[in-house]
Amino acid sequence: LDLAWLASAPLSEHVVWPAAELSPSRPDETRAWPILLDTLVFARTDDAIASALLLLRAKLLEQLSEVSKAMATAATDAAAAASLRPTACVLRPTPHAPPVCVVYLLRDKEDESEPSCLQQREALHARLCLPNDRPLLRTSFALGVAARGSDARIPGLLRNVHVGLGASGVKQGTPALVQGSYEYYHYLQWTGHGQLPKPYDDNGWGCAYRSLMSIISWFRLQGYTAVLNPTHYEIQKRLVEHCGQSADELLGKKQWLGSQDVALFLENALGVTCKILECPSGDDVAGSARALVHHFETQGTPVMIGGGELAFTLLGVDFNPDSGDVRFLIMDPHYVGPDDLAQIHPKWVGWKSADSPTHLGTKLFSSDKFYNLCLPQRPSSI
């Protein structure tokens, strides 16, 4: 009533506040529906705040009316309406697109794919000329208070750490890089999504866990999932309870993970399928440059590299098909320093050749070692 009253103009000089009369009802007849309103208005920088607030009130009233009409259409009775979650949100599907305000009627307890609003999103994708293979208009992409599933940020956590690097060194190469945003996880950071607010010592065994966390962050930041980053123990627990791993050998232990473990976790926790690229020798990793270029051009997901003695995250390749020269954009989870790009570039995140030394002094890809690469596949969904 306050919102409607402030947005309306009095019919005469004699202002009378609106009144509502409610008939007595039994407690089980009373229903409450939380309605989340979120909108956006544009105002000139030299406009008075009061003018902008008037615009905002009018827009919120318009949105409230839209929610009411949608509720009345979708629900035939109070019981049906009780399962609805009216949610208005502001979305910006691409960096260069203008924001759009959308009202969804979500179903109670549905998962992050929000299937109840699929047809509405399909129509919006078509109207806004958006691709039909990635979720850009789910509420997990919303701006402001309507956003769901936002991760509790670990202090200093860096995103997109490859930005700002120099050329790879491949002459006339064609770089193929990760598409979208991701977070850089490495040794001695907090584990999980900040629920354990202190450094977690996984030095010497947790590199694959950190690589998995970076991959999960990619799927979350692209809107494919609302799953928050798990702790090391939660990763082990899921692998034991749902993926057939041995509790005695893994649960609560400082135990390495391999590419197959990462693939199992992603499929079980996120519903993401993975391809495993087997390389019997480090020479075969370089020989798989074309396949890796194809992966980054078509899927764009970070790749976990396991095998040998260490695990890494691959963010891209630069390949010249005529000369065969190739460089790998490596994000190294073995880093133990502060989250400072000046100390991270280019040793810990940078372009590497197959012979580049690791922090242990070994070759990145040794000819006498076996490597498995986990290539997560981008879900084709909106």
C-alpha positions as CSV (number, residue, x, y, z in Angstrom):
1,L,0.0,0.0,0.0
2,D,2.8,2.4,0.8
3,L,4.4,1.7,-2.6
4,A,1.1,2.2,-4.5
5,W,0.2,5.3,-2.4
6,L,3.5,7.1,-3.0
7,A,3.4,6.4,-6.7
8,S,-0.1,7.7,-7.1
9,A,-1.4,11.2,-7.4
10,P,-4.3,12.4,-5.1
11,L,-7.6,13.0,-6.8
12,S,-8.3,16.1,-4.8
13,E,-6.8,18.4,-2.2
14,H,-8.5,16.3,0.5
15,V,-6.0,13.4,0.9
16,V,-7.4,10.2,2.4
17,W,-5.1,7.3,3.0
18,P,-6.2,4.0,1.5
19,A,-7.6,1.4,3.9
20,A,-8.0,-2.3,3.6
21,E,-10.5,-4.4,5.5
22,L,-9.7,-8.0,6.2
23,S,-12.3,-10.5,7.2
24,P,-11.2,-12.9,10.0
25,S,-9.8,-16.2,8.7
26,R,-8.4,-19.3,10.2
27,P,-4.6,-19.5,10.4
28,D,-4.5,-22.3,7.8
29,E,-6.2,-20.1,5.3
30,T,-3.6,-17.4,5.5
31,R,-0.9,-17.5,2.9
32,A,2.3,-15.4,2.5
33,W,4.2,-15.0,-0.7
34,P,7.6,-13.3,-0.6
35,I,8.0,-11.2,-3.8
36,L,11.5,-10.1,-4.8
37,L,11.4,-6.9,-6.8
38,D,14.5,-5.6,-8.5
39,T,14.6,-3.1,-11.3
40,L,16.7,-0.4,-12.9
41,V,16.0,3.1,-14.0
42,F,18.2,5.7,-15.8
43,A,18.5,9.2,-14.5
44,R,20.8,12.1,-15.5
45,T,23.7,12.8,-13.1
46,D,22.4,16.3,-12.5
47,D,18.9,15.2,-11.7
48,A,17.7,15.5,-8.1
49,I,17.7,12.3,-6.1
50,A,13.9,12.8,-5.5
51,S,13.3,12.7,-9.2
52,A,15.2,9.5,-9.6
53,L,13.3,8.0,-6.6
54,L,10.0,8.9,-8.3
55,L,11.1,7.0,-11.4
56,L,12.1,4.1,-9.3
57,R,8.8,4.0,-7.4
58,A,6.8,4.0,-10.7
59,K,9.0,1.2,-12.1
60,L,8.6,-0.9,-8.9
61,L,4.8,-0.4,-9.0
62,E,4.8,-1.5,-12.7
63,Q,6.8,-4.5,-11.8
64,L,4.5,-5.4,-8.9
65,S,1.5,-5.2,-11.2
66,E,3.3,-7.5,-13.6
67,V,4.0,-10.0,-10.9
68,S,0.4,-9.9,-9.7
69,K,-0.9,-10.6,-13.2
70,A,1.6,-13.4,-13.8
71,M,0.6,-15.0,-10.5
72,A,-3.1,-14.8,-11.3
73,T,-2.5,-16.4,-14.6
74,A,-0.2,-19.2,-13.4
75,A,-2.0,-20.2,-10.2
76,T,-5.6,-21.3,-10.2
77,D,-5.9,-21.5,-6.4
78,A,-3.9,-20.6,-3.3
79,A,-2.3,-24.0,-3.0
80,A,-0.9,-23.7,-6.5
81,A,0.3,-20.2,-5.8
82,A,2.1,-21.4,-2.7
83,S,4.6,-23.3,-4.8
84,L,5.6,-20.2,-6.8
85,R,8.5,-17.9,-6.1
86,P,7.9,-14.6,-7.9
87,T,11.4,-13.2,-8.7
88,A,12.2,-10.0,-10.6
89,C,15.8,-9.4,-11.6
90,V,18.0,-7.2,-13.7
91,L,20.2,-9.1,-16.2
92,R,23.0,-8.1,-18.4
93,P,23.6,-11.1,-20.7
94,T,26.7,-9.8,-22.4
95,P,29.2,-7.1,-21.5
96,H,28.1,-4.9,-24.4
97,A,24.4,-5.5,-24.0
98,P,22.0,-3.2,-22.2
99,P,20.5,-4.5,-19.0
100,V,17.0,-6.1,-19.1
101,C,14.5,-6.4,-16.4
102,V,12.7,-9.8,-16.2
103,V,10.0,-11.3,-14.0
104,Y,10.2,-15.0,-13.4
105,L,7.7,-17.3,-11.6
106,L,10.1,-19.9,-10.3
107,R,8.9,-23.1,-8.7
108,D,9.7,-23.9,-5.1
109,K,12.9,-26.1,-4.6
110,E,13.7,-26.3,-8.3
111,D,17.4,-26.6,-9.2
112,E,19.7,-23.9,-10.6
113,S,18.7,-24.8,-14.2
114,E,15.3,-23.2,-13.4
115,P,13.3,-25.5,-15.8
116,S,10.0,-23.8,-15.1
117,C,11.2,-20.7,-16.9
118,L,12.8,-22.4,-19.9
119,Q,10.3,-21.4,-22.5
120,Q,10.4,-17.8,-21.3
121,R,14.2,-17.7,-21.5
122,E,14.1,-19.3,-25.0
123,A,11.8,-16.5,-26.2
124,L,14.0,-13.9,-24.6
125,H,17.2,-15.4,-26.2
126,A,15.5,-15.2,-29.6
127,R,14.3,-11.7,-29.1
128,L,17.7,-10.5,-27.9
129,C,19.7,-12.5,-30.5
130,L,21.5,-14.4,-27.8
131,P,23.2,-17.8,-28.4
132,N,21.1,-20.9,-27.5
133,D,23.9,-23.0,-26.0
134,R,24.7,-21.1,-22.8
135,P,22.7,-19.7,-19.8
136,L,22.7,-15.9,-19.9
137,L,19.3,-15.1,-18.5
138,R,19.1,-17.3,-15.4
139,T,18.7,-15.6,-12.0
140,S,22.2,-16.7,-11.1
141,F,23.3,-14.1,-13.7
142,A,21.2,-11.3,-12.1
143,L,22.8,-8.1,-11.0
144,G,22.3,-6.7,-7.5
145,V,20.3,-8.3,-4.6
146,A,18.5,-10.7,-6.9
147,A,21.6,-12.6,-7.7
148,R,21.7,-16.2,-6.3
149,G,24.6,-18.5,-5.7
150,S,27.3,-15.9,-5.3
151,D,30.4,-17.4,-3.8
152,A,31.7,-16.0,-0.5
153,R,34.8,-14.4,-1.8
154,I,38.2,-15.6,-0.4
155,P,40.2,-12.4,0.4
156,G,42.5,-11.5,-2.5
157,L,41.1,-14.2,-4.9
158,L,42.0,-13.3,-8.4
159,R,40.0,-13.8,-11.6
160,N,41.2,-14.1,-15.2
161,V,44.8,-14.1,-14.3
162,H,46.0,-14.7,-17.9
163,V,44.9,-11.2,-18.9
164,G,47.9,-8.9,-19.3
165,L,50.4,-11.6,-20.3
166,G,52.7,-10.9,-23.3
167,A,52.9,-12.9,-26.5
168,S,53.5,-16.6,-26.3
169,G,56.6,-16.6,-28.6
170,V,55.0,-18.7,-31.3
171,K,55.6,-17.0,-34.7
172,Q,52.4,-16.7,-36.8
173,G,50.5,-18.9,-34.3
174,T,46.8,-18.8,-33.6
175,P,46.0,-18.6,-29.9
176,A,42.9,-20.5,-28.6
177,L,42.0,-19.4,-25.1
178,V,39.6,-20.1,-22.3
179,Q,36.2,-18.4,-22.8
180,G,34.7,-16.5,-19.9
181,S,35.7,-15.9,-16.3
182,Y,37.4,-18.2,-13.8
183,E,39.1,-17.9,-10.4
184,Y,42.7,-18.8,-9.6
185,Y,43.0,-21.3,-6.8
186,H,46.4,-22.5,-5.5
187,Y,48.2,-23.9,-2.5
188,L,47.7,-22.4,1.0
189,Q,44.5,-20.5,0.2
190,W,41.4,-21.0,2.2
191,T,39.6,-24.2,1.2
192,G,36.1,-24.3,-0.2
193,H,34.2,-21.0,-0.5
194,G,35.4,-19.2,2.6
195,Q,33.6,-21.2,5.3
196,L,37.0,-22.1,6.9
197,P,38.6,-18.6,7.1
198,K,42.2,-19.5,7.4
199,P,44.9,-20.8,5.0
200,Y,44.7,-24.5,4.3
201,D,48.0,-26.3,4.0
202,D,47.7,-28.6,1.0
203,N,51.3,-28.0,-0.1
204,G,52.6,-31.1,-1.9
205,W,49.3,-32.9,-2.5
206,G,46.4,-30.6,-3.2
207,C,47.3,-29.3,-6.7
208,A,44.5,-31.3,-8.5
209,Y,42.0,-30.1,-5.9
210,R,42.9,-26.5,-6.6
211,S,42.7,-27.1,-10.3
212,L,39.2,-28.6,-9.8
213,M,38.2,-25.6,-7.8
214,S,39.2,-23.3,-10.7
215,I,37.2,-25.4,-13.1
216,I,34.1,-25.3,-10.8
217,S,34.4,-21.5,-10.6
218,W,34.3,-21.3,-14.4
219,F,31.0,-23.2,-14.5
220,R,29.6,-21.1,-11.7
221,L,30.7,-17.7,-13.2
222,Q,29.2,-18.7,-16.5
223,G,25.9,-19.4,-14.8
224,Y,25.8,-23.2,-15.5
225,T,25.7,-24.0,-11.8
226,A,25.1,-22.4,-8.4
227,V,27.4,-25.0,-6.7
228,L,29.9,-23.2,-4.4
229,N,33.4,-24.4,-4.3
230,P,33.8,-27.5,-2.0
231,T,36.5,-28.0,0.6
232,H,39.2,-30.7,0.0
233,Y,37.3,-33.0,2.4
234,E,34.0,-32.4,0.6
235,I,35.6,-33.4,-2.7
236,Q,36.9,-36.6,-1.1
237,K,33.5,-37.3,0.5
238,R,31.6,-37.0,-2.8
239,L,34.1,-39.2,-4.6
240,V,33.7,-41.9,-1.8
241,E,29.9,-41.7,-1.4
242,H,28.9,-41.3,-5.1
243,C,31.9,-42.3,-7.3
244,G,33.1,-45.6,-5.8
245,Q,36.4,-44.4,-4.3
246,S,37.8,-46.1,-1.2
247,A,37.1,-44.3,2.0
248,D,40.1,-45.9,3.7
249,E,42.5,-44.7,0.9
250,L,41.0,-41.2,0.3
251,L,38.7,-39.8,3.0
252,G,40.5,-37.3,5.3
253,K,43.9,-38.3,3.7
254,K,46.5,-36.1,2.0
255,Q,45.9,-38.1,-1.2
256,W,46.5,-36.9,-4.7
257,L,43.7,-36.8,-7.3
258,G,44.0,-37.6,-11.0
259,S,42.2,-36.5,-14.1
260,Q,39.7,-39.3,-13.9
261,D,38.8,-38.2,-10.3
262,V,38.2,-34.7,-11.5
263,A,36.0,-35.9,-14.3
264,L,34.0,-38.1,-11.9
265,F,33.4,-35.2,-9.5
266,L,32.3,-32.8,-12.2
267,E,29.8,-35.3,-13.6
268,N,28.3,-36.2,-10.2
269,A,28.3,-32.7,-8.6
270,L,27.6,-30.5,-11.7
271,G,26.3,-32.9,-14.3
272,V,29.2,-32.0,-16.5
273,T,30.6,-34.6,-18.9
274,C,34.3,-34.7,-19.6
275,K,36.5,-36.1,-22.3
276,I,39.8,-37.7,-21.3
277,L,42.8,-37.1,-23.6
278,E,45.3,-39.8,-23.0
279,C,48.9,-39.0,-23.7
280,P,51.4,-41.9,-23.1
281,S,54.3,-39.5,-23.4
282,G,54.9,-35.8,-22.9
283,D,55.6,-35.7,-26.6
284,D,52.0,-36.7,-27.2
285,V,50.8,-33.6,-25.3
286,A,52.5,-31.3,-27.8
287,G,51.2,-33.6,-30.6
288,S,47.7,-33.0,-29.4
289,A,47.9,-29.3,-30.1
290,R,45.2,-29.4,-32.8
291,A,42.8,-31.3,-30.5
292,L,43.4,-28.7,-27.7
293,V,42.8,-25.8,-30.1
294,H,39.5,-27.4,-31.1
295,H,38.6,-27.8,-27.4
296,F,39.2,-24.1,-26.6
297,E,37.5,-22.9,-29.8
298,T,34.3,-25.0,-29.3
299,Q,34.1,-25.6,-25.5
300,G,36.2,-22.9,-24.0
301,T,36.5,-24.6,-20.6
302,P,39.7,-24.8,-18.5
303,V,41.5,-28.1,-18.8
304,M,43.0,-30.1,-15.9
305,I,46.3,-31.8,-16.7
306,G,47.2,-34.8,-14.6
307,G,50.0,-37.4,-14.7
308,G,53.7,-37.2,-14.3
309,E,54.4,-35.7,-10.9
310,L,52.2,-32.6,-10.9
311,A,48.8,-31.3,-11.9
312,F,48.2,-28.1,-13.8
313,T,45.3,-26.1,-15.3
314,L,45.5,-25.4,-19.0
315,L,44.0,-22.1,-20.1
316,G,44.9,-22.1,-23.8
317,V,47.3,-23.0,-26.5
318,D,49.1,-21.0,-29.2
319,F,49.8,-23.3,-32.2
320,N,51.3,-22.8,-35.7
321,P,50.1,-25.8,-37.7
322,D,52.8,-25.2,-40.4
323,S,55.8,-25.3,-38.1
324,G,54.3,-27.4,-35.4
325,D,55.5,-24.9,-32.8
326,V,53.2,-24.8,-29.7
327,R,53.0,-23.0,-26.4
328,F,50.7,-23.9,-23.5
329,L,49.0,-21.3,-21.3
330,I,49.6,-22.8,-17.8
331,M,47.9,-21.8,-14.6
332,D,50.0,-23.4,-11.8
333,P,48.2,-24.4,-8.6
334,H,51.5,-25.0,-6.8
335,Y,52.0,-21.3,-6.1
336,V,52.2,-20.5,-2.4
337,G,52.7,-16.7,-2.3
338,P,50.3,-13.8,-2.1
339,D,47.7,-13.1,-4.7
340,D,49.7,-10.5,-6.5
341,L,50.0,-10.6,-10.3
342,A,53.4,-9.1,-10.2
343,Q,54.7,-12.2,-8.4
344,I,52.5,-14.6,-10.4
345,H,53.3,-13.5,-14.0
346,P,54.9,-15.2,-15.9
347,K,56.3,-18.0,-13.7
348,W,53.1,-19.3,-12.2
349,V,50.7,-18.2,-14.9
350,G,52.2,-17.8,-18.3
351,W,53.0,-19.3,-21.7
352,K,55.2,-22.5,-21.5
353,S,56.8,-24.9,-23.8
354,A,56.8,-28.6,-23.3
355,D,60.4,-28.3,-22.0
356,S,59.8,-25.4,-19.6
357,P,60.9,-26.2,-16.0
358,T,58.4,-26.7,-13.2
359,H,59.0,-25.5,-9.7
360,L,60.6,-28.9,-9.0
361,G,63.1,-28.4,-11.9
362,T,61.5,-31.1,-14.0
363,K,60.1,-30.6,-17.6
364,L,56.6,-29.5,-17.9
365,F,55.9,-32.5,-20.2
366,S,58.5,-35.2,-20.0
367,S,58.9,-37.8,-22.7
368,D,59.0,-40.7,-20.1
369,K,55.8,-39.7,-18.2
370,F,52.2,-40.5,-18.9
371,Y,49.6,-37.6,-18.9
372,N,45.8,-37.5,-18.8
373,L,44.0,-34.3,-19.7
374,C,40.5,-33.7,-18.4
375,L,38.5,-31.7,-21.0
376,P,35.2,-30.6,-19.4
377,Q,32.4,-30.2,-22.0
378,R,30.2,-27.0,-22.0
379,P,26.6,-28.0,-21.4
380,S,24.3,-27.0,-24.3
381,S,21.5,-25.3,-22.4
382,I,20.0,-22.0,-21.5
